[in-house]
Amino acid sequence: MPSPMGLSNVKLCMWLFLISEVMFFAGLIGAYIVIRFGTAGWPNPYDILAVRITAFNTFLLICSSVTMVKAFQWSDAGDRGKAMKFLAATIVIGAGFVGIQMYEYTHLLHPPSHIMLEHVETMMAERGMHVEAGGEHASVSGPQIMRASMGQTADEHKNEELAMLHNLLAQGRPQVNKAAAPSKLQVVRDWDKQVLDQTIVVASLFPEDMELRKLGKHQNLYPEGFIPSRDNFTSTFYIMTGFHGFHVFGGVVALCVILALYAVGRTGTMALEVVGLYWHFVDLVWIILFTIVSLM
């Protein structure tokens, strides 16, 4: 039944809902911008976030808008089979977006020293160095490591410093409760400083390894992990991307319901058009969030 504005009641309700969503996200984005430019020493997102993965995720979401449009077009043309295929593709891409975002969260929440250890071990393997687990420390052996410091070649020096960084990381960051005695907290701070200092040394010896430099900056800023309660950047990051991810997840669920009803003929093109409005809105919001959070 059309409304006085010439829209169906369902479409009118969706537009009203989207208007409320615009106000919601406008408030979040506005608050982020105020906090972002009002906070001195805001971290560079490139040093912390996996911007390339997020850019790929953005591309996926844009592709899902295209498949959503194609689903509506084929449904409007009367080809329900092709409409269902494109609708299913939209669901798969949307689910993939949420999955990649969860993958990014799990990596950000872990201490960067874990990822750095894996990277250092890869560097060592490429240089023909061998790592053997040995209790709390890792014993590192290689053709040149055990030489004396005097008379070392450049490669020998690189191997030795790389092995020292590996041994520090292999110990693992001391696990101490924040309410622990100051002396125990100092142990953690000392370990963080040792890792940072040694990372700077190794990074200077391997200037071409940009990933190590990035991990070193991450370790310096968020040694315990990129946890929500750490600072303004972490809290606003998880609030905005988390709310958006919840909206995408809700959209995927709605698309699954629409697909099931559409397959048995209990709904038609109008449902695809209405849910498509919501999906395109979610896509647009993410492009804005990606720009201001990851690229600014």
N, C-alpha and C positions, 0 to 999 in steps of 0.2 A: 504494500500500500504506500503510494507516494506521500511525502510530507508536503506542507504548504510551500516549502522551498523548492519543490520539484525533485527532491531526492527520496529514495526509499528510506523507510524508517531504519533499516539495518545500516545503510550507508551513512545516514545522518548520525546515528549513534557512534559509529566508528570515527567520524570526523570530530565529534565532540570529545571522544576519548583521546584522540591524537592531539587535540588542542591542550587538554590537560597534561598530556605527556610532554608537549613542547615546553610548557611552563615548568614542569618538574626538571627536565634536563637543562633548561635555560638557567634555572637556579643553581644546579650543580656546576655547570660549566662556568657561570659567572663567579661563583664562589672560588672555584679553582684558579681562575685568572687573577682574582684579587690576591689570593694566597700566594700564587706563583710569583707574581711581580712585587709582592710585599715582603718576601722572605729573602734575606741576603744569603748568598752562597748556595743557591739551589743547584742540586747535582745535574750534570749533563746526562740526559736520558740515554745517549749513545754509550755511556760508560757502564750503564746498569742493565738496561732493557735489551731484549733480543729484537732490535728494530727490524731486521731483515725478515725474521719469522712473522712479526706482527704485520709487516707490509704484505707478505704473502697471504696472511689471514684476511687482510683487508681486500686483497684481490679476489679471494674466494667469495667473500660476502657480496662484492659487486657482481660477480658471476651469478650468484644465487638470485639477484634481482633480475638479471637477464632471463634466467630460466623461469622465474615467476611470471614475467611478462609473456613469455612464449606459452606457458601453460594457459594463461587467460586468453591469448589470441587463438590458440587451437580449440579451446572450449567454445569460444564465441563463434568459431567457424564450424562447429558441430563435430569435430574430430575428438571424441572423448578419450580414445586410446592414446593419442599423442599428448593430449592435455595431462593425462595421468602420468605419463613418462616424465614430462618436464616438472610436474609437481613433485614426483618422487626424487628427481635430481635436486630440486630445491631443498628437500628435506635432508638428503645425504650431505649436501654442501653445508647447510646450516649446522647439522650435527658435527661435521668436521671442524667448523669454526669453533664451536664450543669445546671440542676435544683438544684442539691446539691451544686454546686459551687455558685450559686446565693443565696442559703439559707445561706451558710457560709459568703458571703459578707454582707448580711443584718445584721447578728449578730455581725460581726466585726465592722461595721460602727456605731452601737449604743454604747452609753456609757456603760462600763461594770457594772456600778452600777445598771442598770436595771436588768441584769441577776443575779447579786449578791443578789438583793432584793428577786427575786423568789427563789433562793437557800436558803436564810435565812428563808423565810417563810416555805419552805419545812422542814428545820431543826426544826423549832418551832412546826410545826404540828406533827412531829415525837415524840416530847417531851411533847405533850399534851398541848401546849400553844395555846392561841387563839388571833387572830388578828382582830381588828375592826377598820374600817376607821374612822378617826375623824378629818376632816378639813385637814390642811396642814400636820398634824402629824398623825401617827397611834398610837392608844392607844392599848397597849399590856397587856393582863391580863392572869394570870395563877395561879396555886395553890400556887406558892411560891415566885412570883416576888415582892410582896408588903412588904415582910418581911424586917426588918431592916438589915443593912449591918453587924452589930455585931451578931456573933453567927450563921452566914449562913452555911449551909452545902455546899458541893462541887456542888451538883446539883442546889441549889438555886443561887449560885454565877454564874454558867454557864447560867442559865436562865436570870439573871439580865443583864449580859454583852451582851447576844444575843439580848435581848430586846432593849438595848441601840443602838446596831448596826442597828437593824431594824428601829428604830425611825429616825436615821440619813439618812438611805437610802430612807425611805418613804418620806422624805422632797423633795427628788429629787435634782440633781445637779443644782445650780443656773444658769440660762441662761443669760449670759452677753456677749455682743458684744466685740470682741477683741479691738475695738477702744474706749471702755468705759473708764471712769475715773479710775485711779489706785486704788482708794478706793473700787470700785465695783469689779475690778479684784481680789483684795485681799480677798473679800468675797468668791469667787470661790476657791482660793487657800487654804483658811482656811477650807472650807468644805471638799476639797480633803484630806487635812492633817488629819482632824478629822476622816474621814471614814477610811483612811489608818491606823491610830493609833488604832482605835477600832477593825479593822479587824485583826491586829496583836495580840491584846488581845484575841479575840474570837478564832483565829486559834491556839493560844497556849493552850487554854482550850479544843479544839477539834483536837488534833494532827492527828487523824485518817482521818479527812476530807480533803483529798488532793485537792478536787475541790475548797474548800474555799480558800486554799492557792494559787491556781492558779489564781483565780479571784482577790485575793488581789494583786498579782504581776501585773496582767493586769491593775487593777485600778491605781496602782502606776505609771506604765509606760505610759498608754494611758487613762487617766481619761475621756477625751472628746470623746473617741472612736478611733478605728484603722483607722484613715482617711488617704488618700493618701498623703496629704501635710505635715504630721506630722514629718517624718524623712526619712533617707535613706532606712530603712527597709520597711516602709509602701509603699513608692513610688516604690521601685523595686519589691515588692511583687505584687502590683496591675498591674504594667506594664507587668511583665512576665506571671502571671497567667491569666491576662485579655486578652493579645494577644493570648495565647494558647486557652483560652475559646472561643474566636472569631473563631479560626481555627476549633475547634470541632463543633461549631454551623454551620459554613459553610459546614463542612463535613456532618452533619446531613441533611442539606438542599439538598446537592448533592445526598446523598443516597436516599432521598425521591423522587427526580426526576428520578434517575436510576430505582428505584423500580416501579414507575408508567410506565415508558417506557418499562421496562422488562415485566411487567404484560400483556401488549398489543402486545408483540413481536416486538417492534421497536428497541430493543437493545439486546445484548447477553453477552456471557461470557467475551469478551474482556473488556466491560465497567466495569464489576465487578472486573476484575483484575486491571484495571487502578485506579479506585476509591479505591480499596483495598490497593494499594501502598501508597496512600495519608493517608489513615486511620491508617495503621501500623506506618507510620512516626509520625503522631500526637500522637499515643500511646507511642512510644519510647521517644519522646521529653518530654511528661508528666512524665515519670518515672525518667528522669534526673532532671526535675524541682522539683518534689516531694522530691528527695533525697537531693538536695543542698539547697532548701528553708526550708523544714519542718524538716529535719533530721540533718542538720549541725549546 
